[in-house]
């Protein structure tokens, strides 16, 4: 049984789209279909129910998939055990990150990573939707906030408190909320479908449904709208650090905790953690964020302010990296 056929089968099971898998692997949809057919002939079993509009894994296919995923994981582990001893980290890494955080912090970190590990090819996609590592084919997803999905392994890169903030002119016009319940009377800038904003203080929790004239799936757009005085924003402190330091945004409801256990996380699947290139990336990001937060990466700047300096200088360093940077 061909290993590449097993890889194709696993990706089709995850993505459920022959064209998408073909594009990912550099093969035509017809070739993907023939490879699946070859597996089915060898097994004398139908692995997928296919129509002109959809493809769905069968019961036999699901049983086969569990074994295939374990075999592919063992192959990756076997290769990693050899690569770790005879060669430098190399290969391809596909990374997803939130747009604003990606441009301001992840981009300069990955620029330095590519310079340090020139044999690793890096693709970075920036978007604010939460990706599915398996279905979307990502090795690592950078996320902020409190984690809710325990199916992936999470490495904590840096603490990241969330805050409620607005421009001074908005607060002058609309007033400053004194309690979470007051948000119902304010214009709030909503990211995606997160209209429920949760707070905690003195062991008590409260949730407020917010509304506003502007909603977007892009946090950077909402941050710009907040600076322009269009309303209150719930935002990662790192993503709005420059604006907060410059006084363009002012934190409100500072006595309330907006998100518990909030941090910058690197998420990856358990099958990936043995790969040398993955270990190199995770260790590098953890060290980079730690040095940036502590001020050891930039001379004369300490604490969280160093991250602001990194953000302000991100554009200058981004052009020097040999990586593919996509925005969705």
N, C-alpha and C positions, 0 to 999 in steps of 0.2 A: 504494500500500500504506500503510495507516494506521500511524502510529508507535505509537499506543497499543496496537494489536493486536500489534505486535512486542514491546512491553514485557510484555504479558500472556503471550505465548508464552514469552518468556525466563523469567518468574517461574514459570510452570507447569512448564517444563523443570527448573528448579532445585528446586522444592518438591514436585512430583509430587502435588499435591493441589488440586483445583479450589476447594473450600470455603475452604482456607487462603488461596489467592491472592485469592479474592473478598473475604474479610474484610480482607486487607491493602490492597486497592485500593478498598474500598467498593462492590463490585459483587456481585450474586447469583451463585451457582454456575452457574445457567442462562445468565446473560449471558456469563460466562467461556467456557462451552462453545460458545455461539453465535459468539463472536469467534474462537475457535480454528477452528471449522467454516468460518467465512468465509475465514480464511487458507488452509485446506486446499483450499477450492473455487477460490480465486484461483490457487493453485499447482498445482492438479490432482495433489496428492500427500497421502498420509496422514502427518501429523506425529507423532501419538501413537497407540499401541494402547491402547484404553480398554475396561475391563470395569467391572462394578458395584463392584469392590473395589480396583482399581488403575489407574494410568495410567503408561505407559512410552513414552519417546521412541523413534521409529523411526530407522532408518539415514538416511532422507531428512530427518527432523527434526533429527538431530544435525548433518548437513551444513549445513542452513539455520541452525541455532543459532549456529554459528561466525561466520557473516556478520552475523547479527542483533546479536550481542554487540558486534562491531566497529562496526556502524552506530550503536548506542545510545551507545557510548563516544565516538564522534566527535561525536554530537549534544550530549552533555554537555560535551565540550571546547569546542565552538563556542559554546554558551550561556555557559560560564564565561569565555571570552575577552571576551565583551561585558559580562557582569555585573561582571567585575573592574574595568572602566573606568567604568561608569556608575552603579553602585549599591553599597551596603554589603552585606556577606555576609548572606544570608537563605535561608530554606528550612527543611527538616527534616533532623535528624540522629538516627539511631537507634544507640544505644551500648550495648554489653554490658560488664559488669565483674564480677569476683569479688565475692561478697557482702560479706565483711568489709572488704576493701580499698576497695570501692565506698562503703560507709557511712562509713568513717573518713577517707578521703583524696580519692577521686574526687568524692564528693558536695559537699564544700565547694569544690572546684575548679570544678565545673560550676555551682554556685550563682553564683559570681563570673563565670563565663563568660556565663551567661544575663543577668546584670545588664549586662555589657559589650556583649553583642550581642543586644539585645531582639528583633530581627527574625528570629532563628534559633529555631525550635521544637525542643526537645530531649526525646527519650524515652530513659530509662535503664532497662535491665533488669539486675537483680543476681542472678546465680546462679553456681555453681561449676563447671558443666560447660563444656567448651570449645565455643563456638558455631562454626558454619560461616557465614562472612560471606555468601556467596551464597545458600545454601539458607535461612538464617534471616532474611535481609533486613537485616543490620546494616551500617552504614557503617564503624563502628570497634569493635574489641574490645580492651579493656584486659586485659593478661595479666601475670602475674608468673612468674619462674623463667627457666630456659634454654629458648630457642626450639628447636623441632624441625621446625616446618613452614616450609619456605622458599618456599611458593607465594604468600605474601602479602608486602607491603612492611611492614617493622617500623621504627618510630621509637622509639629508646631515650629514656625519660622520666626515669628515675632508677635508680641501682644498688639492688639489693635482695638481700642475702645471705639464704640460708636457714639455719636453725639447728635443732638438736634441743634440746628443752627439756621441763621437767617442773616440777611444783609441789614446793616444799621438803618437804612432808609425804610425797609419794610417794617422793622420793629417800631420806628418812629410813627409810621402811619397806622399800623394795626395793633400796636401794643405788644407787650412781652407776655407770653403765657406763664402763669405761675404754677400750674399743675397740669398733668397730662390731659385731664378732662377739658381744659381750655382749648386744646388743639382742634376740637370739633368746630370751633368758631373761626378757625384760621384757614388760609390757603396753604395746603401742604403739597409738596412735590413728591409724587408717588413713583417708586421704582417698580416696574412690572405690575404685578397684581398684589403687592404687599401693602394693602390698605389697613391692615391691623398692625398698629405699633404698640409694642409691649414695653412696660417699665417695671422697675422694682425699686423699693426703698424700705429700709428697716424690716426686711423679711416679708413685706407685702408686695403683691404683684397686681398690676392693672394693665388692661388692654383697651386701646382707644381706636375706633374706626375713623380714619381721616379721609378727607376729600380735598380736591383742588382742581384748578382749571388745566393743569398740565401733568401728564403722566408719560413716562418713557421707559424703554428697556435699557437705556444708556445712562449710567450714573454720572458720567462726565457732563453730558448735556444738562442734567438736572442741577449739577453743581454750578454750572454757568448761569442757569436760570435763577438759582438762589442768589448768586452774586449780583444779578441784575434786579433783585428786589421783587421777584415773583412769588415768593413764599418761603415756608419753612422746609428744611430738608433733613431727613435722617440719613446720616452719611458716616462712612468709616473715617476715623480721625486722620488716618494716614492719607486718604484720598483728598481730604480738604485741608491738610496741614498748612500748605502755603497760604491759602486764603484766610485761614484762622490766624496765622502769624502776622499777616499783613493787615488784619482788621477788616478785610472785605466781607468776612462772615463772623458772626458773634454767636457763641454757644449760649443756649437757653436750657432751662430745666437741668442745670448742672448737678442738682442734688439727687437726681434720679439715675439709676443705672439703666441704660438703653438695651444692652445685650450682655448676657453673662457668658463667660469663657470665650469672649471674642478674641480672635487672633488672625494672623495670616497663616494659612495652612497649605501644605503640599500634599495632595491626595494622589494615591497610586494603588494599583491592584496588587494583591499578594503575590501574583505570578511574576511581577516585574522587579521585586526588590533585590534579587540576586545579581542582576545585570550590573557589570562594572560601570557602564555609562550612567545608569540610574543612581548608583551609590555616589558616583562623582558629582552628579547634579545636586542631589539632596544634601550632601555634606557641604558643597560649595554654597548653596543658597542659605543654609542655616548659618554658616560662618559669615557670609556677606551681610545678612540682616542683623546679626548680632554685633558685628563691627560697626555697621552704620548706626545702629541705635545707641551704642556706647560711645560713638565718636572716635573710634580708633582707625576708621578708614579715611578720614579727612582731617588733616592737620589743623589743630586749633579749634575744632568744633566738637562739642560734647552733647550727649543725651539725644533726645528726640529731635532737637534742632538740626542735627547732622542729617537726618532723613529729609528734612526740608531742603537742605543744601543739595542733597542727592537729587531730589525731585526737580529743583530749579536747573540743575546741570544735565538732566537726562537727555535733552535734545542734542547737546554738544557731543555726547558719547555715542549716541545711537547710530550715527552714520559710520562708525569705525568697525561695526561688527559684521561678520560674514554670516548673517542669518536671514531667514525668510520671515517677514513680519506681516501678518494678515489681520485685518479688522473685519468683524462681522456685525 
